[in-house]
Structures are given as C-alpha cells and as structure tokens.
Amino acid sequence: MLPVIFGLSGPVLTASERAFFQSVDPAGFILFARNIEQPRQLRALTDSLRALSGRDQLPILIDQEGGRVARLGPPHWRGWPAAATLAVATGLEREADIARLRERVRCNYEALGLELAAMGITVTCAPVLDVPQADAHDIIGDRAFGVAPDRVSVLGRACLKGLQLAGVGGVIKHIPGHGRARSDSHESLPSVSAQAEELATDCAPFIDLNDATMAMTAHVVYEAWDTEHCASISARVIQEQIREAIGFDGLLISDDLDMKALSGDISSRAVAVLSAGCDIALNCWGRLEDMEGIAAQAPAMTPRATARLAAATAPLTVTADTPALASRIGALLARRDARA
C-alpha cells in the first residue's frame, strides 16, 4: 500500500486514474468541490473508490468542518455552523452550561457525520484544535472552538464523539498548533518565535485529545523546537513533540503537499514528510503527473503506519440514505438548537 492519500480530478474516475490507483493502492482519497455535483453522483463516486480498493473501510476524506470550510452545502446538503458559532456560551461558566455546550457540539457533528456517511464519506478533517492568538492570521479564526485551551479540548472531544456515533472518523488538526501563525500556510511558510513555555498553550488541546485516531500536521516552523523545518518535515518536532511530549500515537497525516509553505517539487515534498515521521502524505489536487511522480519516489508504508491506519479505519461505517436517517438527523438538529 502506498502511504499517500490522493485527490481526484473530477466527479467520476477517469480511465487513467482507475488504472493508476489500482496499480499503486493508495492509503485513501480526499474529495473537493470539483468532485461533487449531487448526492447520487457523489455516492456512486465513493462506491467506485471502495470497489476499486477492495476495502469496505477505505478512508475517504473531506474538509467538512462547517462555516467557511465545507465542501458539501446547499441546495443538496445542509449548511453547517462554524466551530466558533457552536461554542458561543451564555457567559456563564457553571458545569451545567458547559455540559449543554458539549451536547450541542456532539449533536451537530453526529448529524453532520450521518450526512457524510450517507454519501459514503468516512472521514472529515475536523475538529480544529488550534488556539488562535490575537495577533495571528485569521486562517484559523472561527474554525476554532475558542481561545481557551480547556474549552477547545472539551468541545473538540464532543466533536469527535459525535462523528464516532455517526460511524465517521475525525482528524484533529493542526498538530502541534497553528494558532500563533501570522501567515496562511497555503500561501507562505509561517514561523512562530514563541518560547517553549508559551507553546504549551498550543499543545494543551492536542495533549488532552492525544487518544484520537488521526491527526494532521501543521506546515509551521516552531523556532523553539526546530529553526529550519516546519513541523510536517521535522523529524525532531514529530518525534519529540508530537509523539513524545503530546503523546499522540495515532495515524499522522501531513497537511496538503501542494501548499506554498513547502518547497521543492511535489515528489520531494512527499518523501520529506514521510521521512520525517508522518505516516501518510496528503496530495489533494488530483494531477495525475504529480501522483505518478509521488508513487515513483515514496517509500512503502511502514508496518507501524499500516497498523495505525487499520486501527483508525476499523470503526468507520457507510450507511444508506434512508428516510429513517433523515429523521435521525432532524432529531439531532432539534436537540442541538434547543441547547443554543
């Protein structure tokens, strides 16, 4: 199996993609707006990916956080609120208020997860566990559950629980924390100069949720830990901070290789993240030439990464889009809104 998650070029598999994917057996796939037209087409696409791989629990990913990061939306699917919107409290901090917020978040993501599962999508790249700082770039902003690490931890776990109840996996991101970055890693390489003691705030939610099955790295340089390499390609950050200090032992996926925070050709980027200790390289754009280059250069998946992938995907389920499912989603949303 190739330790890469690939994107697709369009709403159906091309003959060239089908032959390529069959020959290299990628770890999974990720979908974007270019792959999505309407529910029947989308379910046919995900079914074709499962049939091609021969794996019922194939990880098929999507960025469906809610708010401004959502690949599915009206008119065929619901519009989901951003994490920060869900986290708005009454201003009180009684335990009952926190419990109500936690249940609101859980209901929301269970309903969101059921909508994904009906489309054959098994993993969403959420929750965002970053803790935004006041002077940071707004690339995180309302995608986070707030600016208090303990609140981010509590609501992040509620998100994972809701997704789990829907049979969908969640990916905590962007480990070890993107909340201090003053630039968007899609466009340039952020460098964070905070001291290690300050970075404890960023790491706290990831430590609290270090039992999550999947995480996505940050393309961010943390000068306190490695002045030369961003986390995704830093063996030191991955081993000493993510694996040891944070204690995360699940499946570690790089952020997208195509982001401008990384340099070099796409194949060398894939080799760099895998050599540094990521279990899986993420290549989103579905360009066949790029994918062929990655497949030619990437090493085989390690036994440990294979075991982590198996553990992460074991609970994933795919459901039929039935009236009963619609009724369940409606009931969950009613409960969520009653807790607003």
Buried (B, 14 or more C-beta within 10 A) or exposed (E): BBBBBBBBBEBBBEEEBBEBBEEBBBBBBBBBEBBBBEBEBBBBBBEBBBEBBEBEBBBBBBBBBBBEBBBBBEEBBBEBBBBBEBBEEEEEEEEEBBEBBBBBBBBBBBBBBBBBBBBBBBBBBBBBBBBBBEEBBEBBBBBBBBBBBEBBBBBBBBBBBBBBBBBBBBBBBBBBBBBBBBBBBEEBBBBBEBEEEEBBBBBBBBBBBBEBBBBBBBBBBBBBBBEEBBBBBBBBBBEBBBBEBBEBBBBBBBBBBBBEBBEEEBBBBBBBBBEBBBBBBBBBBBBBEBBBBBBEBBEEBEEEBBEBBEBBBEBBEBBEBEEEBEEBBEEBBEBBEEBE
